[in-house]
């Protein structure tokens, strides 16, 4: 299988020395354009949105970004080293004849490049019986190994639940023949980031009549241009003008299931959080939902015409407010 190197900086449209804030802004700008819920060409937008998420997943994480920058187009050398080490490790645990199966997931939301570069999948086999010399016990049934990987889920999918079809590719190194298996995975409503979804009996086959292993998929919430999550709670950054924060305002804000009117109390400070109860993600199987938190960020005007500058100067002369002095008791 040929895997092409991906230039994540080009995907986001930022230079290689871009700051973390620049990366964040670039992702949000493009993700708003290509989010599947708003784009006209749904299929093309979905692919672009996945690519943006993958690039953001790496470049917004300092550790992953450093690894990506260091290896670059030489990432295959690292991948081969990890693959060889994995085979040697499995032989050391007494795998019969040193045989094993390599695998990757398709349709999980990350490309083959990402999964090979950052080891997106892993195996968790059952302990094997070993003889006096450390060899596997012969003739005994051996359950198949479990397989674990990530699956990228949009927040909209996490809100309503969905069914995702993924492909699992196993390669027998003794024959070099690929075996591709397609399975359906149900993502339940409210699937939290990090939640493990078990697909029973779809892992590696057992031997001697023993059952096959399972597949465990870790839910990874796709980065969203408007929201972040913490368990079942949603968070949204709302930019407001200084006069809206000082005088108060009523602003329409987006949520995952429609827009709501939010009252900004007079005297709202920069960074203050406002909460709307019950407008987050579902909690478990019941009807209870998390909360929706709005983080207020006060934005200052940077370009003023003459009339606007005159008004600000007038306010400066009239106001007794001084942020560097403590209020009187």
N, C-alpha and C positions, 0 to 999 in steps of 0.2 A: 504493500500500500504506500503510495507516494503522498507525502504530506508537505504542503507548501508553507514556507515561513510567512508569518503575518506581521505587517508593520502596524502596530497598534497606534503609534503616533499619527501616522497618515490617516488611519480610520477615524480618529477624533479631530484631525485637522489642526494639530498643535505641534510646535517644534520639540525636539528631544530634550531641551532644557526648560520646558514648561514647568511652572510651579504647580503645586497640588491644587491651588485655587483656580488656576487657568484650566487644568484638566477637568475639574468639577464643573466649571462654567461651560466648557466646550461640550461635555457630555449632556448637560441639561438642555443646551440650545438645540443640539441635533436630535436628542431623544424626543423633544416636543414635536419635532417635524415628522419623525418616523415612527411614532408610537402607533401600533396597529389599530388602536381605537379611533384615531383621527385621520390617518392616511387614507387616500382613495384606493391605492393599489395595496390591498391587505397583504398579499403574499410577499411582494417585494419589500414592503415596509417591515414585515415580521423578520425577514432575513437581515435587513439592515439594522433593526433594533437589537437582534441577537449579537450582531457583530459589534455594535456600540457597547453593549453590556459586557461582552468579553474583553474588549479593550479597556473599558473602565474598571473591570474586575482586577486587571493586572496593574494598570498605571496608577490607580488610586490607592493601591496597597504598597507602601514603601519597600517591604521585603520582596514582594513579587516583582516590583518594578526594577529593583536592583539586580535581581537574578536575570531578568529579561534583558536589561542593558548590558550586563556582563557577558552573557552568552550570545545574544543576538542570533545571527544566522548560523552560528556554530552550536545551536541548541541540540542538534542531533547527537553530538558527541556525548552530551550529558544524558540524553535519553538512552543511548546504547549502554552507557555505564550503569544506569539504574536497572535496565533490563537484564544485563549480565549478572549484576549483583543479586537481583531477585531470583534468577535461575539457580545461582550458586547457593543462595539461602534455602531454597526449596529442596535442593539435593541434600543439603546438610541435615534437613529434618527427616530424611528417609523416604522421599518420594520414589516409588518404584522405578528403577531404571533412569531416574532423573527426568522423567517425562512430565510435561506440564502443558498448560494452555494459556496463551496470551489472549487478551480480550480488549475490546473497547466498546463503549456505548455510542449509539447513534440516536439523534432526536432528543438528547438530554438538554440541549440549549448551548453546549460548548462545542467548538470545533475539535477535530482530531488533533490539530496542532496544540490547542490548549491542553487537552487531556494528556497528551504525551509529554508536553513540556512540564506541566505541573502535576503529573501523576494523578489524574482525576479519578482513577479507580483503584481498588485494592482487593485483596483476597483474604478471607479469614477461614481457613480450613479447620476441620476437627482434628484433635490430637491423634496421631497415629501410634499404634502399638509397635514398639521396637524390641528387637531381640537382643541377645547378649552383645552383638557387634554393631548395634544401632540400625540394623536393617528393618524394613517394614515386615510385619507378620504376613506370611504368605497364606492366601486362600481365605482370608477373613473378609467379610463384607466391610466396605469402607464408605461412609456417607460422603456425598459430594461437597466440595467447598462452597462456602457462601461468597458472593461477589458484592462489592460495595462501590457506589459511585454517587455523583451529584446529578441533580436534575434542576434545571433553571425554570422557575415558575414566576410569571408576572403577578403583580399584586391583584390585578383584575381576576386572574385565575384562582388566586388564593382566596379571594372574596366569595366567589360562587362555586368553586370546585370545577374540575374538568377531567377529561379522560385523555391521556397522552399515549401515543404509540411510540415505542422505542425499539431499536434493533440492538441485538447483542451479538457480537462477532467473536467466535472462539477459533483459535488457530492451533492445530496439533503440530508441534515442531517436528515430529517424526515423519509426517507425510506432507506438511506444508499446505494442506488443504484447509481453506476457510469454511466455517459453518456459520451462517447468519440466521438468527432466530428473531422473529418480530413478536413483540408482546404488548399488551395494553396495560397501562398503569393508571389507576384511579387516584387523582389528587383530591383529597376531601376538602370541603369548604373550611376556611380558617387554617389551612396548612401553614404552620409557623416556620420561620427560617430555622434550619437545623433539624427539623422533624425528620425522623427516619420512617420511610414507607417500606413495608415488607411485601415482597412478591414471592409467595411460597412456591417451592418446587421448580423454580426457573433458574437456579444457579447451575454449577457444574454437576454433571451426572455422577452418581455413585457407582461403586463396583460391587460385583457379587450380589446383586439384588438390593443393595442398600439405597435409601432415598437420595434424590438429588438435593443439592444445597438450595439456599434461598438467595434472592436478590434484595439488597437493602439500598434504597435511594435516599440520599440526604437532600431535602428541599433547600434550594438556594433562591431567595427572593431576587428577582431581576431588579437592578437599579431602576428607579422611577424618576422622571424629571420633576415630579411634584411632591412625592411622599417618601418617607422612610418608615421603618417599622421597629418596634420593640415589643416582642411577643405579639399580643393581639391589638396593641395600640398603634395608631397611625400618627405621624408627625409631619407637619407642613410649615414651611417658612413663608411668612406673609410680609411682603414689603409694604410699608406705609409711609406717607408723607409726614413731616414734622407736625403740621397742623392737625392731621388726623390723630396723631398720638396725644397731642396736647388737649385738643378740644373734644375728642371722641368722634366716632364715625360708625356707620353701618356698612359693612363690606360683604359682597358675595364671594365666597371661597369655594373651591372645588373639593369634593370628597370622592371616594371610589364609587359611590352610588348616587351621584347627583350633587347639585350645588346647594349650599345653605347660606343663610344670612347670619353674619357674625357681628355682634356688637363690640366695638372697640371702646372700652371705658375711657373717659377723660383722664389724662395723666398717665396713660400707659407708657411704661418704660421700654427701652430697647432691650430685647432678649426676654421680655416677659412672656409667659405661656398662658394661653387661654384654652379652656377645655370644653369640648362638646361631647357630652356623654352618649355612649351607645352608637357612635358612627365609625368605629374601627372595624377590625376583622372579626369574624365569628370566633367564639370560644368553644372548642369541642363540638359535640353533637347537638347541643341545645340551641336556644334562640338568643342566648346572651352574647353580647358583642363588646369588644374593647372600646376605648375612647379615642376621640380625635383631638389631637393637641396642635394648637397653632402657635408657632414661635414668631413673635413680632420682631421685625428688624426695621428700624427707622432709617430711611434713606434720605440723604441730604441732596438738595439740588446743586449741581456743579456748574451749570451754565445759566447765568442770569443776564437778562437785558437790563437796561438802565432803570426802567420803572420798578422792576422786581428788586434790584439792588437798593433803590431808594427806600422801598418798603421795609426791607430787612434792616437797613440802617436806622430807620425810624423806630422799629421794634427794639433794636439794641439800645437806643437812647431812652425809650419809655420803660423797658423792663428792669425790675430790681433783682432779677434772678442771676445768681452767680454760682455755678456748679462747684467752685473751688472753696466755698465757705460753707460751714455747717449751718443748718437752719436754726433759728432762735428757738430756745426752749419755750 
